[in-house]
Amino acid sequence: MKSSFSPSQATLLLLILFTYLIGLFFTGESTETPLTPGSASSTLESPFLPETPLDLNKADFYDLQLLPFIGPGYATRILEYRERQGGFKNIHELKNIPGINEYKLEKLRVYLVAP
């Protein structure tokens, strides 16, 4: 099967793609519309986001990992903090967890509830 791109065209395409991805990595921003739980775009583009907000005091290890920025490490820290403190009184307490700053909290806010 013959490629439809010449080697120089393929190289240019890869360079443009690489530059775009590096830009996204360093800025952390995307040109896409922000996702909200239950919206058509969140369902189509990322089917793993929770459709209803998660209760920080009831979510388990796997539920937490459905959230943006939250992998196994953060999920563990959130659960440990919750156990030490006897639960979350509000969402802002997430900032007490190392690595969760105001930016991440704002992105997570739409996916979480706490008493």
C-alpha positions as a Markdown table, in Angstrom:
| # | Residue | x | y | z |
|---|---|---|---|---|
| 1 | Met | 0.0 | 0.0 | 0.0 |
| 2 | Lys | 1.5 | 3.3 | -1.1 |
| 3 | Ser | 1.4 | 6.3 | 1.4 |
| 4 | Ser | -0.5 | 9.4 | 0.3 |
| 5 | Phe | 2.1 | 11.7 | 1.9 |
| 6 | Ser | 5.6 | 12.4 | 0.6 |
| 7 | Pro | 8.3 | 12.0 | 3.3 |
| 8 | Ser | 8.6 | 15.8 | 3.6 |
| 9 | Gln | 4.9 | 16.2 | 4.0 |
| 10 | Ala | 4.8 | 13.5 | 6.6 |
| 11 | Thr | 7.7 | 15.1 | 8.5 |
| 12 | Leu | 5.9 | 18.5 | 8.4 |
| 13 | Leu | 2.7 | 17.0 | 9.7 |
| 14 | Leu | 4.4 | 15.3 | 12.6 |
| 15 | Leu | 6.3 | 18.5 | 13.4 |
| 16 | Ile | 3.0 | 20.4 | 13.5 |
| 17 | Leu | 1.3 | 17.8 | 15.7 |
| 18 | Phe | 4.3 | 17.5 | 18.0 |
| 19 | Thr | 4.3 | 21.3 | 18.5 |
| 20 | Tyr | 0.6 | 21.4 | 19.2 |
| 21 | Leu | 0.9 | 18.6 | 21.8 |
| 22 | Ile | 3.9 | 20.3 | 23.5 |
| 23 | Gly | 1.9 | 23.5 | 23.7 |
| 24 | Leu | -1.0 | 21.7 | 25.4 |
| 25 | Phe | 1.3 | 20.0 | 27.8 |
| 26 | Phe | 3.0 | 23.2 | 29.0 |
| 27 | Thr | -0.1 | 25.4 | 29.1 |
| 28 | Gly | -2.5 | 22.7 | 30.3 |
| 29 | Glu | -5.2 | 24.3 | 28.2 |
| 30 | Ser | -7.2 | 23.0 | 25.3 |
| 31 | Thr | -9.3 | 24.7 | 22.6 |
| 32 | Glu | -12.2 | 22.3 | 23.4 |
| 33 | Thr | -15.3 | 23.5 | 25.2 |
| 34 | Pro | -15.2 | 22.6 | 29.0 |
| 35 | Leu | -17.1 | 19.4 | 29.9 |
| 36 | Thr | -19.9 | 19.4 | 32.3 |
| 37 | Pro | -21.5 | 16.3 | 33.9 |
| 38 | Gly | -24.2 | 14.9 | 31.8 |
| 39 | Ser | -23.7 | 17.2 | 28.8 |
| 40 | Ala | -23.8 | 15.7 | 25.4 |
| 41 | Ser | -20.2 | 16.6 | 24.7 |
| 42 | Ser | -19.0 | 15.0 | 28.0 |
| 43 | Thr | -20.9 | 11.8 | 27.2 |
| 44 | Leu | -19.5 | 11.7 | 23.6 |
| 45 | Glu | -16.0 | 12.9 | 24.2 |
| 46 | Ser | -15.3 | 11.3 | 27.6 |
| 47 | Pro | -17.8 | 8.6 | 28.6 |
| 48 | Phe | -15.9 | 7.9 | 31.9 |
| 49 | Leu | -16.7 | 11.2 | 33.6 |
| 50 | Pro | -19.4 | 10.9 | 36.3 |
| 51 | Glu | -22.9 | 11.9 | 35.1 |
| 52 | Thr | -23.9 | 13.1 | 38.6 |
| 53 | Pro | -21.7 | 14.8 | 41.1 |
| 54 | Leu | -19.8 | 12.4 | 43.4 |
| 55 | Asp | -20.2 | 12.8 | 47.2 |
| 56 | Leu | -16.7 | 13.2 | 48.5 |
| 57 | Asn | -17.7 | 11.4 | 51.7 |
| 58 | Lys | -19.1 | 8.3 | 49.9 |
| 59 | Ala | -16.9 | 8.0 | 46.7 |
| 60 | Asp | -14.6 | 5.0 | 46.6 |
| 61 | Phe | -11.1 | 4.6 | 45.2 |
| 62 | Tyr | -12.5 | 3.8 | 41.7 |
| 63 | Asp | -15.1 | 6.5 | 41.7 |
| 64 | Leu | -12.5 | 9.1 | 42.4 |
| 65 | Gln | -10.4 | 8.0 | 39.5 |
| 66 | Leu | -13.2 | 9.0 | 37.1 |
| 67 | Leu | -12.5 | 12.6 | 37.9 |
| 68 | Pro | -10.1 | 14.8 | 35.9 |
| 69 | Phe | -6.6 | 15.0 | 37.4 |
| 70 | Ile | -7.3 | 12.1 | 39.8 |
| 71 | Gly | -5.3 | 8.9 | 39.4 |
| 72 | Pro | -4.5 | 6.2 | 41.9 |
| 73 | Gly | -2.2 | 8.4 | 44.0 |
| 74 | Tyr | -4.6 | 11.3 | 44.4 |
| 75 | Ala | -7.5 | 8.9 | 45.1 |
| 76 | Thr | -5.5 | 7.3 | 47.9 |
| 77 | Arg | -4.6 | 10.6 | 49.4 |
| 78 | Ile | -8.2 | 11.8 | 49.2 |
| 79 | Leu | -9.4 | 8.6 | 51.0 |
| 80 | Glu | -6.6 | 8.8 | 53.6 |
| 81 | Tyr | -7.5 | 12.5 | 54.3 |
| 82 | Arg | -11.2 | 11.7 | 54.5 |
| 83 | Glu | -10.5 | 8.9 | 57.1 |
| 84 | Arg | -8.1 | 11.1 | 59.2 |
| 85 | Gln | -10.5 | 14.0 | 59.3 |
| 86 | Gly | -13.7 | 12.1 | 59.7 |
| 87 | Gly | -15.1 | 13.2 | 56.3 |
| 88 | Phe | -15.1 | 16.3 | 54.2 |
| 89 | Lys | -17.0 | 19.3 | 55.5 |
| 90 | Asn | -16.7 | 21.1 | 52.2 |
| 91 | Ile | -15.1 | 20.8 | 48.8 |
| 92 | His | -12.4 | 23.4 | 49.6 |
| 93 | Glu | -10.8 | 20.9 | 52.0 |
| 94 | Leu | -9.4 | 19.2 | 48.9 |
| 95 | Lys | -6.7 | 22.0 | 48.8 |
| 96 | Asn | -5.3 | 20.4 | 52.0 |
| 97 | Ile | -4.2 | 17.4 | 49.9 |
| 98 | Pro | -0.7 | 17.9 | 48.5 |
| 99 | Gly | -0.8 | 18.6 | 44.7 |
| 100 | Ile | -4.4 | 19.8 | 44.6 |
| 101 | Asn | -4.3 | 23.6 | 44.0 |
| 102 | Glu | -6.9 | 26.2 | 43.2 |
| 103 | Tyr | -6.8 | 25.4 | 39.5 |
| 104 | Lys | -7.5 | 21.7 | 40.0 |
| 105 | Leu | -10.1 | 22.4 | 42.6 |
| 106 | Glu | -12.0 | 24.7 | 40.1 |
| 107 | Lys | -11.9 | 21.9 | 37.4 |
| 108 | Leu | -13.1 | 19.3 | 39.9 |
| 109 | Arg | -15.8 | 21.4 | 41.5 |
| 110 | Val | -18.5 | 20.5 | 38.9 |
| 111 | Tyr | -18.0 | 16.8 | 39.6 |
| 112 | Leu | -18.2 | 16.9 | 43.4 |
| 113 | Val | -20.4 | 17.6 | 46.3 |
| 114 | Ala | -19.8 | 17.6 | 50.0 |
| 115 | Pro | -22.1 | 18.5 | 52.9 |
